[in-house]
């Protein structure tokens, strides 16, 4: 059974930074594509960033240049460093892999 547990969300002021983490169990982590998605109130879930098993990354247009996804295969962890946050980044952020989702962590950007 795949289990994904996100952490690191919270309240941050515009222009601030947060780092999200997702610990994964139940799969051979290093073999899998890992992704972060987000869903704002009243909006569809959108892909934020993903990282392939090779280390190749790609990002949603709205976060390019501000967010960085990384993985630590030894710790079965994928992280999302978010810089220069704006209120438009407010959403629940979900970790995703192997047809499974975490429960999400809320990021609120507000002054």
trRosetta pair geometry for C-beta under 8 A, 3 or more apart (Angstrom, degrees):
i j d omega theta_ij theta_ji phi_ij phi_ji
1 26 5.1 -87 89 -129 42 145
2 24 7.1 -20 -166 -165 89 94
2 25 7.4 159 -153 85 44 50
2 26 4.2 -163 -99 91 38 131
2 27 5.5 16 -106 -32 101 108
2 97 7.1 -144 -171 89 142 88
2 98 5.1 178 -91 89 160 130
2 99 7.8 130 34 69 152 70
2 100 4.0 -166 94 -2 131 166
3 24 7.1 156 84 -154 55 47
3 25 4.7 -5 56 57 102 95
3 26 5.4 112 7 -9 75 126
3 100 7.8 -80 -75 158 17 147
4 22 5.6 -2 -171 -175 96 111
4 23 7.5 160 -152 79 47 44
4 24 5.3 -8 -102 -103 76 78
4 95 4.6 -154 172 93 130 117
4 96 7.5 -15 -90 -83 179 23
4 97 6.8 142 -79 32 133 94
4 100 6.0 153 -9 122 117 107
4 101 6.6 -102 53 160 136 21
4 102 3.7 -102 109 -67 104 90
5 22 6.7 156 75 -153 40 60
5 23 5.0 -15 59 56 97 91
5 24 8.0 -173 22 -75 68 37
5 95 8.0 -8 56 40 17 143
5 102 6.1 161 -89 -133 16 119
5 103 7.8 8 -122 20 55 97
6 9 7.3 44 137 -22 112 107
6 20 6.3 -12 -165 -174 101 107
6 21 7.1 155 -152 86 53 46
6 22 4.9 -23 -94 -96 69 86
6 93 6.7 -179 -169 99 153 89
6 94 7.0 -119 -39 -132 151 34
6 95 5.1 174 -72 -10 103 112
6 102 4.5 121 -20 130 100 156
6 103 7.0 -141 29 58 102 67
6 104 6.2 -15 44 -152 146 12
6 105 4.2 -133 124 -20 119 112
7 20 7.1 159 83 -155 41 62
7 21 5.3 -14 60 61 89 92
7 22 7.7 167 18 -82 66 42
7 23 7.9 17 6 -3 109 98
7 105 6.2 150 -115 -91 14 149
8 18 6.1 133 154 168 97 99
8 19 5.5 -94 -159 98 141 56
8 20 4.1 -179 76 -112 131 44
8 21 5.3 114 -28 11 131 75
8 105 6.2 73 56 137 64 162
9 18 7.0 47 -124 171 36 148
9 20 6.5 29 -60 -102 68 102
9 93 6.4 175 -84 33 115 110
9 105 3.4 180 -17 151 123 98
9 106 4.8 127 152 66 147 42
9 107 4.8 -114 -140 -65 94 64
9 108 7.9 76 172 -1 99 70
10 18 6.5 179 47 -120 91 132
10 106 7.8 92 -66 91 19 77
10 107 7.1 6 44 -119 37 57
10 108 7.3 -82 138 37 31 85
11 108 4.7 -23 -105 75 70 108
11 109 7.9 161 -157 -87 52 25
11 110 6.7 -49 -156 45 97 95
12 16 3.9 -144 173 88 109 136
12 17 7.1 -141 -161 56 151 20
12 18 5.4 -130 -37 -48 151 110
12 85 5.6 62 99 61 128 151
12 107 7.3 -22 18 -165 110 87
12 108 7.3 150 24 84 63 56
12 109 5.6 -26 75 -108 85 70
13 16 4.8 101 60 -24 68 125
13 109 7.3 57 168 -161 11 69
13 110 7.3 -64 -114 87 47 32
13 111 5.4 59 -141 -100 91 66
14 85 6.5 -132 -133 97 41 73
14 86 5.6 35 -136 -122 96 50
14 87 6.3 -35 -84 -35 109 77
14 109 5.8 86 -82 168 61 105
14 110 7.6 27 -37 -115 83 11
14 111 5.9 -39 7 -52 101 98
15 84 6.0 -22 -136 -135 47 54
15 85 6.8 -55 24 53 10 64
15 86 7.9 54 -48 -79 47 61
16 85 5.4 -32 68 37 67 113
16 109 7.4 -174 49 -130 101 93
17 81 7.2 -6 -169 -177 111 79
17 82 6.2 162 -153 90 62 61
17 83 4.7 -10 -104 -108 104 62
17 84 7.6 18 -77 -17 80 37
17 85 6.7 165 -90 -15 30 105
18 82 5.0 -2 60 58 78 111
18 85 6.7 36 7 -51 97 146
18 107 6.2 -173 62 -128 160 114
19 79 6.1 -4 -178 -173 97 112
19 80 7.1 165 -157 82 51 49
19 81 5.1 -13 -109 -105 89 65
19 82 7.1 -175 -84 20 37 74
20 36 7.0 107 87 -122 140 139
20 79 6.5 158 86 -158 55 58
20 80 4.3 1 55 52 105 100
20 82 7.0 44 -5 -11 98 114
20 93 5.7 -81 -107 107 165 149
20 105 6.2 167 -133 67 112 138
20 107 7.5 -69 -65 -64 122 123
21 77 5.7 -14 -167 -169 102 114
21 78 7.5 152 -156 82 53 42
21 79 5.0 -21 -101 -102 71 83
21 80 7.9 -161 -70 21 33 68
22 34 7.5 171 78 -169 130 122
22 36 7.6 -177 -16 -89 139 90
22 77 6.6 152 76 -154 49 62
22 78 4.9 -13 58 60 105 87
22 79 7.5 -172 19 -79 71 38
22 95 3.4 123 -125 -93 156 155
22 102 6.0 -127 -136 -38 114 151
23 75 7.4 -75 -119 149 91 89
23 76 6.2 64 -162 102 68 92
23 77 5.3 -26 -97 -97 64 86
24 27 6.5 -36 151 44 116 103
24 29 5.4 133 83 -107 121 109
24 32 8.0 -123 142 68 162 140
24 34 7.4 -125 -32 -111 151 119
24 76 4.9 -126 64 165 78 99
24 77 7.2 176 11 -88 81 33
24 78 7.1 38 -18 1 119 98
24 95 7.3 -142 -71 146 99 137
24 97 6.4 1 -122 46 148 140
25 76 6.5 77 -78 137 55 155
27 31 7.4 -121 157 56 100 102
27 32 5.8 29 135 -29 140 145
27 97 7.0 -134 46 122 159 122
27 98 5.3 -163 -79 -41 155 161
28 31 4.7 42 98 8 104 119
28 32 7.3 142 83 -20 63 98
29 32 6.2 -80 -158 34 35 108
29 34 7.9 18 -168 -63 85 123
29 71 7.9 -179 156 -175 109 120
29 73 5.8 168 102 -143 108 67
29 76 4.0 -169 -48 -124 159 81
30 53 6.2 82 159 -147 56 100
30 73 4.1 47 -91 -146 98 127
31 53 5.6 -9 -160 -110 24 145
32 53 6.3 112 43 -72 16 104
32 97 4.9 75 149 -171 133 125
32 98 5.7 -45 -133 -48 144 97
33 50 6.1 12 179 179 103 115
33 51 7.2 168 -155 86 61 42
33 52 5.3 -27 -105 -115 86 57
33 53 6.6 -75 -63 -29 52 78
33 97 6.4 178 88 -125 59 90
34 50 6.7 170 90 -154 45 68
34 51 5.3 -9 61 59 92 90
34 69 7.6 -178 100 174 101 126
34 71 5.8 130 36 -91 145 126
34 78 4.1 -166 152 -78 150 155
34 95 7.3 -24 -169 -165 95 92
34 96 7.6 141 -164 77 50 54
34 97 5.1 -32 -108 -73 61 124
35 47 6.3 -50 -174 -141 128 97
35 48 7.7 138 176 51 80 74
35 49 6.9 179 -150 94 64 46
35 50 3.8 -20 -101 -102 91 95
35 51 7.6 177 -80 20 50 59
35 95 7.5 143 83 -160 50 47
35 96 4.6 -29 71 67 98 101
35 97 6.8 152 21 -69 76 69
36 47 7.8 107 85 -164 52 57
36 48 4.4 -48 103 63 97 118
36 49 5.1 19 44 50 105 84
36 50 7.4 -160 23 -74 60 54
36 69 6.4 -161 5 -101 117 120
36 78 7.4 -162 -51 128 93 121
36 80 4.9 34 -53 -69 164 144
36 93 6.0 -7 -171 -173 106 103
36 94 7.0 148 -158 78 55 47
36 95 6.2 -31 -101 -99 67 55
36 96 7.3 160 -96 18 18 89
37 45 5.1 33 160 174 128 104
37 46 6.4 166 -158 83 83 32
37 47 5.5 -50 -103 -101 83 43
37 48 6.0 169 -114 0 22 90
37 93 7.3 160 85 -156 42 55
37 94 4.7 -18 65 62 92 100
37 96 5.6 38 -3 -13 111 132
38 45 7.1 174 89 -150 26 67
38 46 6.1 -22 61 60 74 81
38 48 5.2 65 -7 -52 103 122
38 89 7.8 -40 169 -166 170 63
38 91 3.9 76 172 112 111 144
38 92 6.6 160 -154 80 67 42
38 93 4.8 -28 -97 -100 91 66
38 94 6.9 172 -87 15 36 76
38 107 7.7 -47 -130 36 127 120
39 43 6.2 -178 -164 83 62 88
39 44 7.1 -89 -125 145 91 23
39 45 4.2 -41 -77 -94 106 73
39 46 7.3 144 -86 12 55 67
39 91 5.7 155 70 -170 28 108
39 92 5.4 -16 59 57 86 93
39 94 7.1 28 -1 -9 100 117
39 104 7.8 -54 36 -121 105 144
40 43 4.2 36 64 27 88 133
40 88 8.0 -50 -85 -171 155 53
40 90 6.2 81 -122 95 104 72
40 91 4.2 -72 -72 -95 68 97
40 92 8.0 171 -84 16 30 65
43 46 7.3 -40 144 -16 116 108
43 91 7.6 -61 59 -113 130 115
45 94 7.2 -18 -147 28 125 135
46 60 6.1 71 147 -112 110 153
47 50 6.5 -29 -170 -33 117 109
47 60 5.5 161 97 -64 71 107
48 59 7.1 -25 156 -150 50 73
48 60 5.3 -67 -130 7 30 122
48 63 5.6 37 -163 6 82 158
48 67 6.5 -58 167 118 104 169
48 80 7.0 32 114 -140 134 146
48 93 7.1 -14 -9 -135 157 99
49 57 6.6 -4 -174 -170 100 104
49 58 7.2 -178 -148 95 60 40
49 59 4.8 -12 -103 -108 85 75
49 60 6.9 -93 -58 3 55 80
49 63 6.6 -90 -52 93 100 140
49 67 5.7 -140 -45 120 137 125
49 68 7.8 125 -141 -174 164 12
49 69 3.9 178 133 -37 133 129
49 80 6.2 149 47 -120 133 108
50 57 6.9 169 87 -148 47 60
50 58 6.0 -3 54 57 88 78
50 69 6.8 63 -11 80 1 172
51 55 6.7 -19 -173 -146 101 32
51 56 7.2 160 -154 82 56 42
51 57 4.9 -19 -100 -97 78 85
51 69 4.8 -155 -39 122 113 120
51 70 7.0 107 -77 -118 163 15
51 71 5.3 -169 104 -25 145 116
51 78 6.6 179 43 -138 125 117
52 55 6.8 -38 72 30 76 20
52 56 4.5 7 34 56 119 92
52 57 7.5 -146 10 -71 76 39
55 71 7.5 -136 -109 41 66 111
57 69 5.5 167 -137 63 125 106
59 63 5.4 -121 179 83 115 95
59 64 4.8 145 95 -84 131 72
59 67 6.3 156 -136 73 129 105
59 69 7.5 177 -85 -3 91 111
60 63 5.2 61 67 21 90 101
60 64 7.3 -138 90 -36 42 80
61 64 6.0 -34 -148 -5 34 117
62 88 7.3 -115 -177 129 130 126
63 66 5.4 -107 -167 62 61 102
63 67 4.1 -6 167 12 118 125
63 82 7.7 -62 -150 -125 118 89
63 89 7.7 94 -96 -109 100 108
64 67 7.7 -51 -78 40 18 85
66 82 6.8 25 139 -158 93 60
66 83 5.2 -145 -168 70 70 77
66 84 4.9 -103 -132 59 111 106
66 85 7.7 137 170 -74 130 45
67 80 6.1 -10 -169 -174 110 94
67 81 6.7 156 -157 83 54 56
67 82 5.1 -9 -106 -106 89 67
67 83 7.2 -176 -79 24 40 70
68 80 7.4 159 79 -156 44 48
68 81 4.5 -5 56 55 95 107
68 83 7.9 28 0 -1 96 107
69 78 6.8 -2 -171 -179 96 100
69 79 7.1 161 -153 85 50 52
69 80 5.4 -17 -100 -102 72 74
69 81 7.9 -160 -72 22 26 72
70 78 7.2 170 88 -155 42 58
70 79 5.1 -11 61 58 89 98
70 81 7.2 29 3 -7 110 105
71 77 7.0 164 -155 92 57 51
71 78 4.8 -24 -102 -104 83 76
71 79 7.4 179 -85 17 34 72
72 75 4.3 14 111 38 119 105
72 76 7.7 -37 93 19 77 18
72 77 4.8 4 52 60 103 96
72 78 7.8 -167 23 -78 65 34
72 79 7.5 41 -7 -10 99 108
73 76 7.1 28 -164 -76 36 44
78 95 6.5 143 67 -139 118 116
78 97 8.0 140 -7 -40 147 130
80 93 7.1 -134 59 178 153 145
82 85 5.7 53 141 -76 109 104
82 89 6.9 139 -175 -176 135 150
82 107 7.4 17 62 -143 167 155
85 89 4.9 -103 -155 51 86 150
85 107 7.6 -125 -144 167 142 122
85 109 4.6 -150 143 -107 113 135
86 89 5.5 112 58 -5 61 99
86 109 6.0 99 116 126 18 153
87 90 5.7 -16 -173 -14 55 116
87 109 4.9 -151 -95 95 38 101
87 110 6.2 68 -108 -86 97 62
88 109 7.8 -30 37 63 36 136
89 107 6.4 -53 135 119 93 128
89 109 5.2 61 64 -8 96 143
90 107 6.3 -151 -129 105 42 75
90 108 5.2 34 -130 -129 103 48
90 109 5.0 -128 -61 29 85 82
90 110 7.1 45 -82 -44 134 91
91 106 7.9 -150 114 -143 29 57
91 107 6.1 6 56 56 59 97
92 104 4.1 23 170 175 110 137
92 105 7.0 150 -158 69 68 25
92 106 5.3 -37 -100 -94 73 65
92 107 7.6 157 -104 18 22 72
93 104 6.3 145 70 -154 37 77
93 105 5.5 -28 61 62 92 79
93 106 7.7 161 14 -100 77 15
93 107 5.6 42 -17 -7 116 116
94 101 5.4 -12 -179 -162 127 103
94 102 5.6 178 -156 58 70 85
94 103 7.9 -149 -119 93 88 14
94 104 4.7 -41 -82 -91 80 85
95 101 7.2 143 79 -157 54 52
95 102 4.2 48 47 -1 95 127
96 100 7.2 170 -149 85 55 47
96 101 5.4 -14 -101 -103 81 72
96 102 7.6 -110 -62 7 49 79
97 100 6.3 -15 75 56 57 88
101 104 7.8 1 161 -48 105 83
102 105 7.8 -11 120 -21 132 84
